[in-house]
Amino acid sequence: MEAELPADRLAAVHSAIAAACRTAARTTPPTLIAISKTHDAAAIRPLIAAGQRHFGENRVQEAQAKWPALLAETPGITLHLVGQLQSNKALEAVALFDVIHSIDRPSLVTAIARAADKLGKRPTCYLQVNIGNEPQKGGCPLPELPALLSTAHSAGLAIEGLMCIPPATLEPAPYFALLAEHARRLGLPGLSMGMSSDYPTATLLGATIVRVGSALFGARTTPPPA
Ligand SMILES: *Cc1c(COP(=O)(O)O)cnc(C)c1O
């Protein structure tokens, strides 16, 4: 039951978020990021026209190819990097993105802090947590999280919150709850969690940002790179 038009899909996602907020007695909904990876400018423009202002990409190079022109067309767009980042791409990432969700190791903290100093631009930062302790997945292991946070503070990076991608084949709710508990303990207000299949659940469990791709754009034809 996929709505046909991008504006209809956007409205459907907003109403699912609103329903979850009512259930959870939340007054402030999470920020909705439209994850536009693999989609070109022609697919993105209708969502901008419908009022969407937060967008996310998972690869620096792909974002560099399409976003500078779109950003020039419409002021007030916030661009988020949600994918793995190599330290040698930190300068390009900080130059283009307003928010970086995928900081998961001390070397990347150092690279981003250096890029921020060089560019005189401070991105909003999230620490990505490998919440399901999956060997193949990015993200900081939970036991190393407090140390990574203090490394970030020492480097002058302000960390707004935690981000996670729960194990694909398991019920996500316990992982969202676990991420929320760790953010609370660390005194971090931001929770970037929930994708197309589970953003209402993430909203129930306190997400401040949900990252939604296919529910807004339709299925991706090109498989996203890991
Ligand atoms: C692709 C992606 C999303 C969105 O995934 P959908 O299932 O299409 O909503 C969210 N977060 C990250 C990190 C992604 O790479």
The ligand as an SDF file (V2000), in Angstrom:
LIG
                    3D

 15 15  0  0  0  0  0  0  0  0999 V2000
   19.5860    3.7030    3.8020 C   0  0  0  0  0  0  0  0  0  0  0  0
   19.6390    4.1490    5.2140 C   0  0  0  0  0  0  0  0  0  0  0  0
   18.4730    4.5370    5.8870 C   0  0  0  0  0  0  0  0  0  0  0  0
   17.0930    4.4900    5.2720 C   0  0  0  0  0  0  0  0  0  0  0  0
   16.7290    3.1780    4.9630 O   0  0  0  0  0  0  0  0  0  0  0  0
   15.2150    2.8110    4.5030 P   0  0  0  0  0  0  0  0  0  0  0  0
   15.0410    1.4280    4.9560 O   0  0  0  0  0  0  0  0  0  0  0  0
   15.1980    2.9670    3.0240 O   0  0  0  0  0  0  0  0  0  0  0  0
   14.3230    3.7650    5.1700 O   0  0  0  0  0  0  0  0  0  0  0  0
   18.6000    4.9670    7.1970 C   0  0  0  0  0  0  0  0  0  0  0  0
   19.7960    5.0200    7.8110 N   0  0  0  0  0  0  0  0  0  0  0  0
   20.9350    4.6580    7.2000 C   0  0  0  0  0  0  0  0  0  0  0  0
   22.2190    4.7400    7.9430 C   0  0  0  0  0  0  0  0  0  0  0  0
   20.8970    4.2110    5.8800 C   0  0  0  0  0  0  0  0  0  0  0  0
   22.0430    3.8440    5.2700 O   0  0  0  0  0  0  0  0  0  0  0  0
  1  2  1  0
  2  3  1  0
  2 14  2  0
  3  4  1  0
  3 10  2  0
  4  5  1  0
  5  6  1  0
  6  7  2  0
  6  8  1  0
  6  9  1  0
 10 11  1  0
 11 12  2  0
 12 13  1  0
 12 14  1  0
 14 15  1  0
M  END
$$$$
